Amino acid sequence: MAEAILYHGEPNGPSLSVLAALEESGLDVECRPIDLLSGERHALRGVTDSVALDFAVEGEGPVLVANGEAMAEAVFLAQYFDEAAGGCGLQPGDPYERWQMLMWCRQATERLSPAVAYLGNLAWSQKKLAAMANDDFERLLSAIASVDQRKRWQELRDGVVDAAKVEDSRVKIAQFAARVDAHLADGRVWLMGVFSIADLETYAWLRPMRALEPDAFAGQDRCLAWMDRVGARPSVKRALARATSPGPERSFAPGPEINRWG
Amino acid sequence: MADVTLYHWEPNANSGKPMLALAEKGVAYDSHYIDMLEFDQHKPEYLAVNPQGTIPAMVHGERVLTESTAIMEYVDEAFPGPDLMPPEAQDRWRIRWWMKFMDQWLGPSFSMIGWCTFVGPALAQRSVEEREALIARIPLPERRVAWRKAMFAEFSDSELAESRRRVAQGVKLLEDELGKRGYVASNQYSLADINIFNSTYSLPVGSPDLCNPQATPNIWRWLRTVYRRPAVQQTWAKGQGRFTDRFNALMAEFA
């Protein structure tokens, strides 16, 4: 594997799942914390190919820089770690089970993560961004290549709230918690039967919603027990131990957009 | 009877992905043509296969698989034949990145423009009641929203402008990418090429100002290379030529 540096935010959302996946892989990769909400992700040194960072669908997530190439998207970074390690058990070996895992992860990244990012940013990052000095914010914005990503930063700073998106996000989070709960009804320990990236990705996005959307978890006892199991894994504990603030689950920066249509 | 059955529309965009992947691997399959404009995908016989009513869907033995990109990954892993993913982990990551970029960022913009200019007008002669009835039987709420916009021409100017902006941006990024490597995301023909070819081969026909030999020489070189693959020719013969005829003619012109 190429010499690489993982730049990550506080262990929450995509930074949490990628840090935990790295721990699971056992690979020796240098990790450097950055402040995603200050735009540090867009000023990384040693990046000679930034397209995947600039146009990441997941928004402001962690970045692995290897051979000068900025690599992004949490699920794919987890797959990368698994494969670079020669298979550390983060992906099922059977092609059909792997398809099931990919389908689950796609649901998590298309439905759950935009919803969590929307609510999390409004709750915990909007005021910080609004308080930023104009010059600093303009400098931050000018470093962001993607026009639509810039727009999400601007709307967050301006406090633009779409009531329909808020409601849609709350519904999607509750649906996903219920979906996890139903999936575990056959007594399985992990979402795909064996532990996988699906557990890390889903846990990393649901975890911050325990405080913000407690009703979404009401009565979802199997989901809550599963979250406790994921949280107890040494890889997740070590990832969370990288926090530099007391509440990493409140650390958000503009994430993926909610589907434009259909 | 083959062990694989594929339910697909034209060899284009999502349907074209598993069709081409199966052809590249040399896997025989029973082909079920689902006419999207006749709404075959929302009829009970198809919903019995895929209750979500999306195309394509593939049945392999007892297994039913949906979502075109994930089906392709399954096809590559489950069947012998040429590898459609390179062995190097960073190349595999890059291929996945490009497929997500197409599926979730660029593809929906292609799709919105296509539905506005092709699908909507193709259905405009149907009565309002008939269109409402067709929408009512779509299982997924998100797809109901999409079809309603297409059937009743409800796309706003700003939505379409944003889609056109993204298409122009995406074409530029793809042109740059193909200047770095022989194929999309690696130097080997892969799932990324299949994915992106299916959504971009119509560019020289539909958006000749954006994609042509002078403006996008790298894309042009790559389109011609992929077009010449026997799997593409075999696959396109399974369609009705709705989208491929004009590109075929263009390629003949530049042969």
Contacts between the chains, C-beta under 8 A, distances in Angstrom:
chain1	res1	chain2	res2	distance
A	1	B	89	6.9
A	2	B	90	6.7
A	49	B	180	7.8
A	51	B	173	6.2
A	51	B	176	7.3
A	51	B	177	7.3
A	52	B	94	7.5
A	52	B	97	5.2
A	55	B	101	6.4
A	55	B	105	7.0
A	55	B	173	6.8
A	57	B	100	5.6
A	57	B	101	6.4
A	57	B	104	5.0
A	57	B	105	5.3
A	66	B	90	6.2
A	67	B	90	7.3
A	69	B	90	7.2
A	69	B	94	7.9
A	71	B	90	7.4
A	71	B	93	5.8
A	71	B	94	7.9
A	71	B	97	7.5
A	72	B	97	7.2
A	73	B	96	7.3
A	73	B	97	5.8
A	73	B	100	6.2
A	76	B	93	5.2
A	76	B	96	4.4
A	76	B	97	5.9
A	76	B	100	7.4
A	77	B	93	7.2
A	79	B	92	7.3
A	79	B	93	6.9
A	79	B	96	6.8
A	80	B	89	5.3
A	80	B	90	7.1
A	80	B	92	7.3
A	80	B	93	4.4
A	83	B	89	4.3
A	83	B	92	6.2
A	84	B	89	4.3
A	95	B	73	8.0
A	95	B	74	5.2
A	95	B	77	3.9
A	95	B	78	4.1
A	96	B	63	5.6
A	96	B	65	7.8
A	96	B	74	6.8
A	96	B	78	7.3
A	98	B	73	7.3
A	98	B	74	7.4
A	98	B	77	6.7
A	99	B	65	5.9
A	99	B	70	5.4
A	99	B	71	7.5
A	99	B	73	6.8
A	99	B	74	4.4
A	102	B	70	4.7
A	102	B	73	6.4
A	103	B	66	7.6
A	103	B	67	6.0
A	103	B	70	5.6
A	106	B	67	6.8
A	106	B	70	6.9
A	110	B	104	6.9
A	147	B	165	7.0
A	147	B	169	7.6
A	148	B	162	7.7
A	148	B	166	7.7
A	259	B	108	7.6
A	259	B	142	6.7
A	260	B	108	5.8
A	260	B	109	7.9
A	260	B	112	7.6
A	260	B	159	7.3
A	260	B	162	7.6
A	261	B	108	6.6
A	261	B	112	6.2
A	261	B	145	6.7
A	261	B	146	5.6
A	261	B	149	6.4
A	261	B	159	7.3
A	262	B	108	7.5
A	262	B	111	7.9
A	262	B	142	5.2
A	262	B	143	5.7
A	262	B	145	5.8
A	262	B	146	2.6
A	262	B	147	7.7
A	262	B	149	7.7
